[in-house]
Amino acid sequence: MQRLRITLKQQPELATALTNIISTPNPAQLEPTLTYKLSSLGLIKLLGNKASPSCELYRLYFQNFEGIAQSNSD
């Protein structure tokens, strides 16, 4: 998960998209490129054209990881 955290810090657009996904209880639609990248990382699963976290562990970890979209200072 450390590798995923680093990737999200290096690519803030992915962090923002993941934040949108984990902050809602229902699957959400994303821009296709972001969907592809997050899916390739294993962070989301696709339900038709909508996405949700691939597992509850990721939802909890990144929900509690304050500011993944804002923090680039580690």
BELFEN-V601437 format. One record per residue. N is the residue number from 0. SS is DSSP state (2 for helix, 1 for strand, 0 for the rest). PHI is phi as a letter, one per 20 degrees, with the letter a starting at -180 (none if undefined). OMEGA is omega in radians with two decimals (999 if undefined). Layout:
((N | SS | PHI | OMEGA) (N | SS | PHI | OMEGA))
This chain:
((0 | 0 | none | 3.07) (1 | 2 | f | 3.12) (2 | 2 | f | 3.12) (3 | 2 | f | 3.12) (4 | 2 | f | 3.12) (5 | 2 | f | 3.12) (6 | 2 | g | 3.14) (7 | 2 | f | 3.10) (8 | 2 | f | 3.14) (9 | 2 | f | -3.11) (10 | 0 | c | -3.04) (11 | 2 | g | 3.11) (12 | 2 | f | 3.07) (13 | 2 | f | 3.11) (14 | 2 | f | 3.12) (15 | 2 | f | 3.13) (16 | 2 | f | 3.12) (17 | 2 | f | 3.09) (18 | 2 | g | 3.10) (19 | 2 | f | -3.12) (20 | 2 | f | -3.06) (21 | 2 | f | -3.10) (22 | 0 | e | 3.13) (23 | 0 | c | -3.14) (24 | 0 | f | -3.11) (25 | 0 | d | 3.06) (26 | 0 | g | -3.09) (27 | 1 | c | 3.12) (28 | 0 | e | 3.11) (29 | 0 | c | 3.03) (30 | 0 | f | -3.03) (31 | 2 | g | -3.13) (32 | 2 | f | 3.11) (33 | 2 | f | 3.10) (34 | 2 | f | -3.14) (35 | 2 | f | -3.09) (36 | 2 | f | -3.14) (37 | 2 | f | 3.09) (38 | 2 | f | 3.12) (39 | 2 | f | 3.10) (40 | 0 | f | -3.13) (41 | 0 | n | -3.09) (42 | 0 | e | -3.12) (43 | 1 | c | 2.97) (44 | 1 | d | -3.09) (45 | 1 | e | 3.06) (46 | 1 | c | -2.99) (47 | 0 | m | 3.12) (48 | 0 | d | 3.13) (49 | 1 | d | -3.06) (50 | 1 | c | 3.02) (51 | 1 | b | 3.12) (52 | 1 | g | -3.10) (53 | 0 | f | 3.07) (54 | 0 | b | -3.12) (55 | 2 | f | 3.10) (56 | 2 | g | 3.12) (57 | 2 | f | 3.13) (58 | 2 | g | -3.10) (59 | 2 | f | -3.11) (60 | 2 | f | -3.07) (61 | 2 | f | 3.03) (62 | 2 | f | -3.12) (63 | 2 | e | 3.11) (64 | 0 | e | -2.98) (65 | 0 | g | 2.98) (66 | 0 | m | 3.13) (67 | 0 | g | -3.14) (68 | 0 | e | -3.07) (69 | 0 | e | -3.00) (70 | 0 | e | 3.06) (71 | 0 | c | -2.96) (72 | 0 | d | -3.14) (73 | 0 | e | 999))
